[in-house]
Amino acid sequence: MAVIDIQDQDQFTQLTTVDVQDKLISLYFHTNWAEPCKQLNQVYQVISDDLSNKDISFLAVDADSLNDIAELFEVSAVPYFVLIHNGTILKELSGADPKEFVNTLDECKKFIANPTATNQEDEQQEPQGETEEQINEKLIKLTNAAPVMLFMKGSPSEPKCGFSRQLVGMLREHQVRFGFFDILRDSDVREQMKKFSDWPTFPQLYINGEFQGGLDIIKESLEDDPDYFQHTIQQQ
């Protein structure tokens, strides 16, 4: 089954509510400018071809052009996957690791086939948080999710602090396209990122995977070089 590129809200509603037919729905949020998405687009197509008879609908959503749908699922970075069955979100996954995505698909298929057994297994297992190493691996993926990545409180459309609002304003003023991650949504990421960046506050800005600083440092950099963003992106 070919990947269906969602064109508008009506088509999305039709394919996720009316035409479901008890299928597992895979939503793949992407953008045209994020490098990991460029590589993952073909992989997603190959995976959908391999699983064409497995009762799974593979949908692709451009998070830029269909911002309302992206905001509905609180997509804060791309690539981003949401797996849904019968109106219930089973799993959400951020990052461009195809193996991790396929494993998550398998988990969801097992749950659909036998939800009782899966629940019993979950009850027998003690809940375990992510290790520091796992969180650091996640941070590496997040900081490279887009050429310019902003780790902020809230979203660009609704910042949760004045500092984040100011930095979003600077990026927009200089017409810089950027991805973002809302650190209020993940306490593990929020705390570990302070060590990862060796920087105690937010927002934090990364360009091409390299930490640039917080609000004050970015302000100073722009004062020294009005074309700081463009020069940094090109140099790295």
N, C-alpha and C positions, 0 to 999 in steps of 0.2 A: 504493500500500500504506500502510495506516494505521500510525502509530507504535505499537508494542506497549509498554505500561507494565508493566515487570516487577513482579510481586507478591510473589514469594518465591524462595528459592534453587533449589528444584526446577524451577520454570518457567525460570529463567535457565539452568540446566544443560541442560534439554531443548532450548531454542532456540539454544544456542551449541555444542552437541555433537551431539545426536541429529538435530535437524531442520535441519542446516546446508545440505545439498545444494549444496556448493561455492559458497555465496553469500558475498559480502563482508558482514561484520557491523559495523554502526555502533552503538557504545555511547555514549549521551549521559547523563552524570552531572549531576544537578541537585539543587536543594533548593527548597522552597516559599518560603523567606524571602530568597533571594539575588535582588536586583533584576535583574541581567543575565539570570538564568534565566527570570524572568517574561516578558521580552521575547522571549527565544530559543525558548521552548516553541512558540509559534505558527510561528516561522520554520522550526524543525526539522520541524514537521508539513507545511508547504508544500513544503519540499525533498523530503521523503519522497514526497509526492504527485506531484511532478514527475518523480521517478526511480523510479516504481512498477514499470516494466518493465526495470529495469537490474540485476536479480539482486542486490539489496542488501536486507538485513534491518535495519530501523531500530528499535532498542530504546532505551527510556528507563529510567534507574535513579535512584530517589530515594536520594541518598547518605546521607541522615539515617536513613530507615527501613530501608534495606538496607546498613547500615554494613559488614557482613562482605564484601559484594561490592566496595564502594568501597575497603576496605583491601586486598583481593586485588590491585587494580590501582594501589595506592598513590596514590589520588586525594587530593590535598592542597588543591585549590581547585576551585570550580565557577564557570561551566560547564567541563566536561572531556569530551573525546571520545577514544575508543579505537577504532581500526579493525583488525579481525581477519579473517584469511582462513586457513582450514584449520588453525586452532589457533595461528597465528603472528600476533603483534602487528605490523602493518605501520607504523602511525603512531599517535602520541599528540599531542593538541592541547589547549591550555588557552586559554580566552578566549571571547568572545561575538561574534567577527567572522564572520558568515555566509559572506562571500566567501572567507575563508581556509579555512573548513570545506569549501566546495564544491570549491575548488582541491585540497585534500588528498584529497577523494574521487576526483577525476579522476586524481591521481597514483597512487592505489592501484589504480584500475581499469586504468590503463595497465600497471602492474606485473603484475597478474594476467593480462592479455591477452598480454604478452610480457616475462616476467621477464629473459630473456637480454639483450634489447636495453637494458632499463633498467639492468642491471648494467654493461653495456659503457659506457653513457653516464656512469654514476657513476665508473667507473675513469678515464675521460678527463678528468673534472673534478677539479681540485684541491680538497681540502676547505677550506671557508672558515667561520670562526667568525662569530657575529653581531657586527655593528658596535655601537658604544656607543649610537648612535641607536636601533637596533632593540631593544636591551636595555631602554633607557629607555621605549620604547613598550610593551614587555612589562610593565615595572614599573607603568606607569600602569594597565594593564588589571588586573594582579594586585591593586594597592592598592584598586581599586574593585570587586573581585570579590564582596565582601560588605560590608554596612554596617560591620561590625567585622572587620578582618583582622589576624591575628597572624602575623608572620614569625618563625619559631622554629627551634630545632634539634630535629629529630625531629617527632613527632606528639603531639597532646593525650593520646592513650592511651599513648604511649611517648616522653616527652621525653628528649632526649639531653644535657641540661645542667640544673643546678639552677635557674638563672635562668628558663629557659623553663618549667620545672615550676611555679615560684612564680607566674608570670604567668597560666598556665593555671588555677591554683587560684583566683586572684583573680577571673578572669572567671566561673568556674563558681560561686564563692561568691556573686557578685552576679547570677547567673542571666542572664548575657549570652550570647546566641547569637553565635557567631563562626566565620568561615572561617579557614583557616590555610594557610601555605605552608612546607614544610620546606626551609630554605635549604641544607641539606647535600646536597640532590639536584641542585643547579645551581650550580656554582662561579661562572659568569658573573653570575647574579642575586645571589649572595652578595656578590661584590666590588663590583659596580656599585651595589648598594643602599646601601652605606656612603656613597657620594658622593651618591646620589639623595636620601637622608634627611639627609645631613650628620650622620651618627651612626655611630660606629665599631664598635659592638658589637650583639649580638643577645641577647634578642629585641627586636623593634620592633613597636609597635602603631599601626595606622591606624584612624581612624574616619571614615567617609564620605569616604575618599580623602585625609584630612589626617593627617600624621604627629603622633602624640601624645607619643612618647618611648619610653624603655626602661623597665626594671623600676623603677629608683630614682625616676624622674619619676612613673610611675603610682602608686607607693606614696605619694609626697608628695601627689599630687592627691587620692587617696582619703582621706588623713589630713585634708586641708583640707575636702573635700566627700565624705562617705560615698556620696552619690548621683552621684558624678562621671560614671560611665559613662552613666547615664540622661540626665543633663543635657547631656552632650556630644553624644550621639546626637540628641537633640531639637533642640538649638541648630543643628546643622549639617544 
